[in-house]
Amino acid sequence: MTYTKSRHIAPQLVKAYWHPLCLKSQVADDKDFVRFNVLDFEVVVFNDAGNLIAFDNRCPHRGTRFFTEDSGRQRILCPYHGWNYSAGQLRIPDAKSFVGCDIGKANLNFFKLAFCGDLVFFGIEPRATLIDQLGKDIYALIEQTTTHLQRAVDFNRYAFESDWPISLENALEPYHIPLVHRDTLATLKLGKGENVFFGENSIWYSPVENEKVARRLESLSKFFVPHEAFSGYMSIFLYPFSMLSSTYGYSWSMQNFFPSTHADRTWFTSQLYPLSAASDRYQEIVSTFMASTAQNNRAVFDEDHSICKRIPGDTWSWDAPRFHSSLEAKLLHFRASCAEWAQQAGAITTSDEDPV
């Protein structure tokens, strides 16, 4: 198997951090669920009679997956032997037949949940509180922003055919935009902008320098509820795997680049959350704009995927690239954070050879 340095740190990063998954509105009703791939397991966020829970998508009996859809509304019911969970209790058909084992200890494999505004995060053994991980500034920004967002109007899931840091770093730098996204994102003519760093997290603020597009975007503000937003393109990186991006705050796109157990695969999801319409009479206009935004976003992610799958996993390192543009500042910051984790994991050696 091709050696990739990312494999040394991915399990620790998954385990030690809070990771955003969805909005509360996506699981607002009883039996609502959303499912995500992470490493070699699946996380389900589920509404259990008004109580949100997160768990591994496997029946504790023989490992059958409860859910196969991306999202929906249905019971936690194993289709193999009928084990089911509701109202905080696991129910086992003919439980008395389980002799010679402590069947009373059987339960779902739960994960931790935390919330920032309406954004739902899951964790396994997070090393910090959510507010400490995000920092007060980003925490306050997410808390304020998500309050007025509606449930996702687009849920896009597929496996990027590239290693997770390669997929993620592509989203961190705008240097590739003019060539890779010539007819999509590049039409905004994003300016160099400004990077602001908050611990391991960061935000890129970029003006829209296509004046015709900027005027059109500014004119849309009357159709949406009043909101504070950066007048341009804004991209928030939540270390280690997630991005939140928006143009003029009319919608927010969240992308997760979760690692898999394969060196050439990233579990990618993107979700588009629209800002609420200013009134019901504008809902059709907002819906049409969101449909166009979703279509454009999907095109951008397909373009990203096409270039990322050309990059071999063994080209990535937590060291800074030998040659790097000033437009790759967030990439350098990300690698420095990964290098610190590699140091803690004992993956950095004094030898030039890769550790065994």
C-alpha positions in Angstrom: 0.0 0.0 0.0 1.2 3.5 -0.8 2.5 5.2 2.3 0.8 8.4 3.2 1.7 10.6 6.2 -1.9 11.6 6.7 -2.7 8.1 7.9 -0.5 8.7 11.1 -2.7 11.6 12.3 -6.2 11.0 10.9 -7.5 8.7 13.7 -6.2 11.0 16.4 -7.8 14.1 14.7 -11.2 12.4 14.4 -11.1 11.3 18.0 -9.8 14.6 19.6 -12.1 17.2 17.9 -15.7 18.3 17.6 -16.9 18.0 14.0 -19.9 19.9 12.5 -22.5 17.7 10.8 -25.8 19.4 10.3 -28.3 22.0 11.5 -30.8 21.2 14.3 -33.6 22.0 11.7 -32.5 18.9 9.7 -33.4 16.7 12.7 -36.2 18.8 14.1 -38.9 16.1 14.2 -39.2 12.7 15.9 -37.3 10.0 14.0 -35.4 12.5 11.7 -31.9 11.4 10.9 -28.8 12.4 8.9 -25.9 10.0 8.2 -22.2 10.6 7.5 -19.1 8.5 6.8 -16.0 8.9 8.9 -12.9 6.6 8.6 -14.4 3.1 8.7 -17.6 3.9 10.6 -20.8 6.0 10.0 -22.2 8.6 12.3 -26.0 9.1 12.6 -27.6 12.1 14.2 -31.1 11.1 15.2 -34.1 12.8 16.9 -35.3 10.3 19.6 -38.6 11.8 20.7 -37.2 15.3 20.8 -33.8 14.3 22.2 -30.9 14.5 19.7 -28.5 11.6 19.9 -25.5 10.5 17.8 -24.3 6.9 17.4 -22.4 4.5 15.2 -24.7 3.2 12.4 -24.3 -0.5 13.4 -26.6 -2.8 15.4 -24.8 -3.9 18.5 -25.9 -7.5 17.8 -24.2 -8.4 14.5 -23.2 -5.1 13.0 -26.0 -4.6 10.5 -26.4 -1.0 9.4 -29.6 0.7 10.6 -29.7 3.3 7.9 -28.5 3.4 4.3 -30.0 6.7 3.1 -28.3 10.0 3.5 -31.2 11.3 5.6 -34.9 10.7 6.2 -37.4 9.9 8.9 -37.7 6.3 10.2 -37.2 4.2 13.3 -33.9 2.9 14.5 -34.8 -0.7 13.6 -32.4 -3.5 12.5 -33.9 -5.2 9.5 -31.9 -8.4 10.3 -33.3 -9.5 13.7 -35.5 -6.6 14.8 -33.4 -5.0 17.5 -34.7 -1.4 17.8 -34.1 1.7 19.9 -36.6 4.4 21.0 -37.3 6.7 23.9 -33.8 6.1 25.2 -34.1 2.3 25.4 -32.7 -0.6 23.3 -35.3 -3.3 22.7 -34.2 -6.8 21.9 -36.7 -9.4 20.6 -36.7 -12.7 22.7 -33.9 -11.3 25.0 -34.3 -14.3 27.2 -32.8 -16.5 24.5 -29.4 -14.7 25.0 -27.8 -17.0 27.6 -24.2 -17.0 28.6 -23.7 -13.3 27.8 -24.6 -10.1 29.6 -27.3 -9.0 27.2 -28.3 -6.3 29.7 -25.2 -4.3 28.7 -26.1 -4.2 25.0 -26.7 -0.7 23.7 -25.9 1.6 20.8 -22.4 3.0 20.5 -23.1 6.6 21.3 -21.0 9.7 20.4 -21.0 13.0 22.2 -23.0 16.0 20.8 -22.4 19.8 21.2 -24.1 22.8 19.6 -23.1 26.2 18.4 -26.2 28.2 17.6 -28.2 25.7 15.4 -25.1 23.8 14.2 -24.7 20.3 15.5 -21.2 18.9 16.3 -20.3 15.3 17.1 -17.2 14.1 19.1 -15.7 10.9 20.3 -13.2 12.0 23.0 -12.8 15.8 22.3 -9.8 17.3 24.1 -11.5 20.7 24.6 -14.9 22.2 24.9 -16.5 23.4 21.6 -16.1 27.1 22.4 -12.4 26.5 23.3 -11.9 24.6 20.1 -13.5 27.2 17.9 -12.4 30.3 19.8 -14.8 32.9 21.0 -14.8 34.9 17.7 -15.7 32.0 15.4 -18.1 30.6 18.0 -20.0 33.9 18.1 -20.0 34.2 14.3 -21.5 30.7 13.8 -23.9 31.2 16.7 -25.2 34.4 15.1 -25.2 33.1 11.5 -27.0 29.8 11.9 -30.0 31.3 13.7 -31.6 32.5 10.5 -30.7 29.6 8.3 -33.3 27.1 6.9 -32.7 23.3 6.7 -30.5 22.1 3.9 -31.9 22.5 0.3 -29.0 20.4 -1.1 -27.2 17.4 0.3 -24.3 16.3 -1.9 -22.3 13.2 -0.9 -19.6 11.2 -2.7 -16.1 9.9 -2.3 -13.3 12.1 -3.5 -10.7 9.9 -5.2 -7.9 11.6 -3.3 -6.5 11.6 0.2 -8.3 13.8 2.7 -5.6 16.5 3.2 -5.2 16.9 -0.6 -9.0 17.3 -1.0 -9.1 19.8 1.9 -6.0 21.8 0.9 -7.6 22.4 -2.4 -10.5 24.2 -0.6 -8.0 26.2 1.5 -6.3 28.1 -1.3 -7.6 30.3 -4.0 -4.5 30.1 -6.2 -6.1 27.4 -8.3 -9.4 29.2 -8.9 -8.7 31.1 -12.2 -7.7 27.9 -14.0 -9.8 25.1 -12.4 -13.0 27.1 -11.9 -12.8 29.4 -15.0 -16.5 29.4 -15.7 -17.8 29.0 -12.2 -16.2 30.4 -9.1 -13.7 32.5 -11.1 -16.5 34.6 -12.6 -16.8 36.4 -9.2 -13.2 37.7 -9.7 -12.4 37.2 -6.1 -9.7 39.6 -4.8 -6.7 38.6 -2.8 -8.6 39.4 0.4 -7.4 38.8 3.9 -6.7 35.7 6.0 -7.5 35.9 9.7 -6.2 33.1 12.0 -7.8 31.9 15.2 -5.7 29.1 16.7 -5.9 26.2 14.3 -9.0 27.7 12.6 -9.0 30.5 10.0 -11.2 32.8 7.9 -10.6 34.2 4.4 -12.4 37.4 3.5 -12.4 38.2 -0.2 -14.1 41.0 -2.1 -16.1 40.3 -5.3 -14.3 42.4 -7.9 -16.6 41.6 -10.8 -18.6 44.8 -10.4 -21.6 43.6 -12.4 -22.0 40.5 -10.3 -21.4 42.5 -7.1 -24.2 44.9 -7.9 -26.5 42.0 -8.7 -25.7 40.3 -5.4 -26.2 43.5 -3.4 -29.6 44.0 -5.0 -30.8 40.7 -3.6 -30.6 41.8 0.0 -34.2 42.9 0.1 -35.4 39.4 -0.5 -33.8 38.0 2.7 -34.3 38.7 6.4 -32.1 41.5 7.7 -28.7 40.0 8.6 -25.1 41.1 9.2 -22.8 39.6 6.6 -19.5 40.3 4.9 -20.1 42.0 1.5 -18.1 39.5 -0.5 -17.0 35.9 -0.3 -16.2 34.4 3.1 -14.7 31.0 3.9 -14.3 29.6 7.4 -12.0 26.7 8.0 -12.8 24.6 11.1 -9.7 22.4 11.8 -9.3 19.6 11.0 -11.9 18.7 8.3 -14.6 21.3 7.7 -15.3 24.4 5.7 -18.2 26.9 5.9 -18.5 29.4 3.0 -20.8 32.1 1.9 -21.3 34.9 -0.6 -23.0 38.0 0.9 -24.5 35.7 3.6 -27.5 34.7 1.5 -26.7 31.1 1.9 -24.0 29.0 3.7 -22.3 25.9 2.2 -20.8 23.4 4.7 -18.3 20.9 3.4 -16.7 18.0 5.3 -13.6 16.2 4.1 -13.6 13.3 6.4 -10.7 10.8 6.2 -11.4 7.2 5.1 -9.2 4.2 5.7 -8.0 4.3 2.1 -5.1 6.5 0.9 -7.0 7.6 -2.2 -10.5 8.3 -0.8 -12.1 11.2 1.1 -15.6 11.0 2.5 -16.9 14.3 1.1 -20.3 15.9 1.9 -21.6 19.4 1.1 -24.8 20.9 2.4 -26.4 24.2 1.3 -28.4 26.2 3.9 -30.4 29.2 2.6 -31.1 32.3 4.7 -34.7 32.8 5.4 -36.8 34.9 3.0 -37.8 38.4 4.2 -41.5 37.4 3.6 -43.5 34.6 2.1 -44.0 36.6 -1.1 -40.2 36.3 -1.7 -40.0 32.6 -1.1 -40.2 31.6 -4.8 -37.4 34.1 -5.7 -35.2 32.8 -2.9 -35.9 29.1 -3.9 -35.0 29.9 -7.5 -31.8 31.6 -6.4 -30.9 28.6 -4.1 -31.5 26.1 -6.9 -29.0 28.0 -9.1 -26.5 28.3 -6.2 -26.8 24.5 -5.5 -26.1 23.8 -9.2 -23.1 26.1 -9.3 -21.7 24.7 -6.0 -22.0 21.1 -7.4 -20.1 22.1 -10.5 -17.4 23.7 -8.4 -17.0 20.6 -6.2 -16.9 18.4 -9.3 -14.1 20.6 -10.7 -12.2 20.3 -7.4 -12.6 16.5 -7.4 -11.3 16.3 -11.0 -8.1 18.0 -10.1 -7.6 16.4 -6.7 -7.8 12.8 -8.1 -4.8 13.6 -10.2 -2.6 14.1 -7.1 -1.0 11.0 -5.6 -1.4 10.7 -1.8 2.3 10.2 -1.2 2.9 13.8 -2.4 1.3 15.2 0.7 3.3 16.1 3.8 2.8 18.2 6.9 5.9 20.1 5.9 5.5 23.3 3.9 5.8 22.9 0.1 9.1 23.8 -1.3 7.4 26.4 -3.5 4.4 28.2 -2.2 2.4 31.3 -3.2 1.2 34.0 -0.8 -2.3 32.8 -1.8 -1.6 29.5 0.0 -1.2 31.0 3.5 -4.1 29.0 4.9 -2.6 25.8 3.5 0.7 26.6 5.3 -1.2 27.2 8.5 -3.0 23.9 8.1 0.2 22.0 7.6 1.8 23.6 10.6 -1.2 22.4 12.7 -0.8 18.9 11.2 2.9 18.9 11.9 2.2 19.6 15.6 -0.1 16.6 15.7 2.4 14.4 13.9 5.0 15.4 16.6 2.6 14.4 19.3 1.9 11.1 17.5 5.6 10.4 17.2 5.4 10.4 13.4 8.1 13.0 12.9 11.6 11.5 13.2 15.0 12.9 12.8 15.6 10.6 9.9 14.9 11.5 6.4 13.2 8.2 6.0 9.5 7.7 6.5 8.7 6.1 9.9 7.6 2.5 9.9 
